[in-house]
Amino acid sequence: MASLKDLRNRIASVKATQKITKAMQMVAAAKLKRAQEAAEAARPYAERMGAVLANIAGAVAGNDAPPLMAGTGKDDTHLLVVCTAERGLCGGFNSQIAKLAREHIRALLGQGKTVKVLCVGKKGYDALRRDYSKHIIDRVDLRDVKKIGFENAHEIARKVIGLFDKGEFDVCTLFYSEFQSVMSQVPTAQQIIPAAVPAGEEAATSSDAVYEYEPEAAAILADLIPRNISVQIFRALLENAAGEMGAKMTAMDSATRNAGEMIDKLSITYNRQRQAQITKELIEIISGAEAL
Amino acid sequence: MADAFKFDLVSPERLLFSQEVESVVIPGTEGEMTVMAAHAPTMTNIKPGVVTVNAAGGGSERYVVFGGFADILPEGCTVLAESAVHVDEINREDLARRIQEAREDVADAEDDHTRTRAEEFLAQLTTLEGAILPA
């Protein structure tokens, strides 16, 4: 049985932890707002890019399509770009992404394909290192980046395109967590090379007007597709940033609640023991007096 | 008084400009072009340069863009800029840094094709520097 002093210490330490988790929750809430705003600000660009891309892809005949869009014609080597957070303490956020990536890797290896992994963010690297360290070809550290800018995404995209140009892989898939709400983030796998142009969107683009292209469509497309990859990665990073903060907020909220419950339980035990001790002392005094 | 049309300038990070305008000058890769209302549908790449916007109510704004893409329709025009800043906010260090990076790209280029492209980009940047930041 723990002594009264032990219990007192225990309560004090849980209270201190609760203060920390509470503070982390509030910080996450503030950051979440900013991350959400950033994700929203980036949306118009991504949407228009998608529309333009669908439009122009329709204009370029299949044979002229640049390799980034048409692919290499094989799918032997897969590159997995796994985007996770840099920090933990955000519930199952990182492990969900890592799990999805791991399932993909296992499936691809089972089919006899070569798998290469590019880790963005420390946590994903840590999670995948254990089982698939020899598949990880590179990692990008965003630890010192306070606010994710387009440059960060652009750099990753350049790395990916550089590898593609060297013929290092045939298919590239991006793993990230889609931000749906504060409570739910959905780990998602999205193929970025060869670029999958959503067929449904094509009909949705504004008009059937015949476009003039300057320079010709193929040249624009060749320029546009690398840019689109940057945009997709940028979007993934922003979604991740918002998702991480959402997950962290939820995780820290429940941690705070758990700490509260623990304090209540410990306080009851503490009070009970204190009362028991008082009663014991009283009995001793009374029985001492009766014995006289 | 020419007709007004809608002009949007978006960068990946935010929407910079979205208003009714009278005309816009876009630095296309094939040369500058002025877009007015009811322009034929056109798509063009943009080189680093200055986008001049003449607002419908008079007055003009200038934005520096670093490459991108323009989608022009009769009813409106959208510029998707890789990176864009208002001309008043551009500073010498930022531009110098970009030029430095472009130089490194030229040095790092592994084949002729990428080198030519990097050199072209560098040349466009230096022209831009000369145009907006007189020494």
Contacts between the chains, C-beta under 8 A, distances in Angstrom:
chain1	res1	chain2	res2	distance
A	38	B	13	7.5
A	41	B	13	6.2
A	41	B	14	4.3
A	41	B	15	6.9
A	42	B	12	5.7
A	42	B	13	6.3
A	42	B	14	7.6
A	44	B	8	7.5
A	44	B	10	5.1
A	44	B	15	5.2
A	45	B	10	4.6
A	45	B	11	6.6
A	45	B	12	4.8
A	45	B	13	8.0
A	45	B	15	7.9
A	45	B	80	6.2
A	46	B	12	7.7
A	48	B	8	7.8
A	48	B	10	6.5
A	48	B	71	7.1
A	48	B	78	5.6
A	48	B	80	6.0
A	49	B	80	6.1
A	52	B	43	7.1
A	52	B	69	7.0
A	52	B	71	5.2
A	52	B	80	7.1
A	55	B	43	7.9
A	56	B	43	6.5
A	149	B	13	6.8
A	150	B	11	7.3
A	150	B	12	4.3
A	150	B	13	5.7
A	150	B	82	7.5
A	150	B	83	6.7
A	153	B	12	7.7
A	206	B	73	6.3
A	207	B	41	7.4
A	207	B	73	6.9
A	209	B	41	4.2
A	209	B	73	6.9
A	209	B	74	7.5
A	210	B	41	6.8
A	211	B	41	4.6
A	211	B	42	6.5
A	211	B	43	5.5
A	212	B	40	5.9
A	212	B	41	6.7
A	212	B	42	4.5
A	212	B	43	7.4
A	213	B	42	7.4
A	213	B	43	5.3
A	213	B	44	7.4
A	214	B	28	6.1
A	214	B	29	7.6
A	214	B	30	5.1
A	214	B	42	6.2
A	214	B	43	7.1
A	214	B	44	4.2
A	214	B	45	7.7
A	215	B	29	6.6
A	215	B	30	6.2
A	215	B	44	7.8
A	215	B	45	6.9
A	217	B	43	7.7
A	219	B	45	7.5
A	220	B	43	5.9
A	220	B	44	7.4
A	220	B	45	5.7
A	220	B	69	7.4
A	223	B	45	5.5
A	223	B	69	7.5
A	224	B	69	6.3
A	227	B	69	7.2
A	227	B	82	6.9
A	230	B	12	7.6
A	231	B	12	6.0
A	234	B	12	5.5
